Every structure is written in structure tokens, then in C-alpha cells.
Amino acid sequence: MITLLNEQSETVCAAAQADGDNLWISAPELAAATGWSMKPEGLCRDDICLPVPREQAADFVDGDRVNAAAFWRRMQHPVVRAAAGDLWVLGTSAADRSSTLKSLEAPDFALPDLAGTRSSLSQQRGKKVLLATWASW
């Protein structure tokens, strides 16, 4: 069992397998965790598709499994894994972060309030928001 983290979610992938720097994950789990899905034209998310190179197809796809780490690196996004291989982080590229920072709009996220009700930042658009954080470590 492998936990996959990205900016949108934390997903536990029961069928995923770590093999060194490769993370083999089923196509449905990849779609659920990242929004990227396998299509005949390649790996796609919304209107964007990334073709799988024919000469390197075995490095990216194996039947119904996708090498999420190789795919993420191909998009020039950072990939980090725990030494045990049970926790993986699929990050956002520096170019995407730079674009977001230039827009001066914070990325959307959702957190529970003190009563346990989840609220997202996008629900507060147009209002002044103070976000106070704290960590025990």
C-alpha cells in the first residue's frame, strides 16, 4: 500500500508498487489521485494530453499500469519518495508555481473548521481572510 500526495489530495493506492525511482500505479488510481487518465492519445487531463513516446513506452505504461513517477518527471515536475517507498509526493513545477505567484491568487484548498465542517478558500473569494497556522514540531 502506497500513499500518494499532491497539491490536490492524499490518496492511498492499494495496487501501487514502488520499484526504485519508479511508481507503478493502476490507471484508475492515477486518475483518482491526480486527474490524469490514460487515453489512446496518451495521458490526459482536461484539454491537455501528453503522448507516451513509442520508443520509451515500456518505461511509462505496462498494461493497465502507469509509471506515475516517470510521467511526472517527463512533465518536469518534482517527484520525492520516502526511502521505504511507501510515501510519494508528486509536486508542481517551478514554472507553474511562478505563474500562480504572478497572479497573486492563492491556490484553492479546503480545511476543516473547529466544528469539523470543511471550508474551501474559494468559498471566501471577495472577502478578507486571515489564515493562522501552527505546528507542534
N, C-alpha and C positions, 0 to 999 in steps of 0.2 A: 504494500500500500504506500502510495506516494502523495504528499501534499504539494500542490502547485499553487504558487502565489503570483498574482499580477496586480496591476492597479485597480482592476475591476472586481476581483474576487479571490477567495481562498477556496480551492476545490480539492477534495480527497479523491484520488483516482485509483480505484481498486485494481484495474487491469494494467496500469502503467508499470514499465520496467526500466530501471536505470542500467546503462551499460557504459561505464566510464563517463565520458562527457556527452553521451547520447541519452536522450529520454524518449523512449518508445511509448506512445500513448494511443489508445484507440481513437479513431476519427470522431465518434460521438462524444467521447470525453474531452477531446481537444475543442470541439465546437462548444460544449457546455462551459468549459473553463475560460476560453479566450474569445469566442465568437468567430473563429476561423474554421471553415469547413472544407472538406475535400470535395472537389467537383472535377469533371473531366478536363477543364482548362487549368487546373492546379488548385492551390489552397486559396480560398476566397473569404473575404469579409466585406459585406455590403457590396459596393461597386468596385472594390479593389481585388484583383486576383494576382497571385504570384505563381507563375508557371514553375513546375518542377523540371529542372534540367534533365534531358533524356540521358546524357552520359553519366549523370550522377543520381539517377532515380533511386537506386538501391540505398543511397545514403539518406534519402528523405522519406521514402514510402516502402512499406513491406506489407502487402495485402491490405488489411483494414487498419494497419497501424501507421502512425506518422511520427517521425523523429522531430518532436517539438523543439528540442534544443538546436538542432541543425537548421531548422526552418527559422527560428528566432534569430540565430546568428546570421543567416542569409539576408535577413531584413536589416542587419546591422544594429540589432537591439542587444543589450547585455543579458547574459544568462549566468546565474550563480546557483551552485548546488552545495548542499551540506556534504561533508566528507563521506557520510554513510549513504548518501544518495537517496534519502527518504524525504528530503525537502528541496524543492526547486523554486527559484524566483525568475520569472520572465519579465525583464524590465522594459522601460521605454527608452527609445534612442535619444541621444543628446539633441538632435535636430528637432524632434517632436517636443521635447521639453523646452527648447529655446522658443519655438513657435508659441507654445502655451504661455510662457512668461511674457513674451512681447504683447500678447493680447490683454494682459493684466486681468484675466478672468481665471479664477481658481477652478481647478477640475472638480467635477461633481463627486461627492461621496455621501454615504449615509452612515449615521451612528445612532445608537440608542440614547434617549434622554434618561433622566433619573428615574422615570416611571417605566422605562423599558420600551417606550414607543420609538420606532425608528423614524428619523427625520433626515432628509437629504438637504444638501446645501442649495440645490436648485429650487427647492420649495421656498427659500428665503430671498430669491433674486429681487432686487429693488429695495431691500431692507438693509440696514446696517447690522452686521453680525460680529460678535466677539466670540472667538474660539479660544478657550483656555485649555491647555493640555498639561498633563502631569504624568510623570513616570516614577515608579518607586526605585528603580535601579539607578 
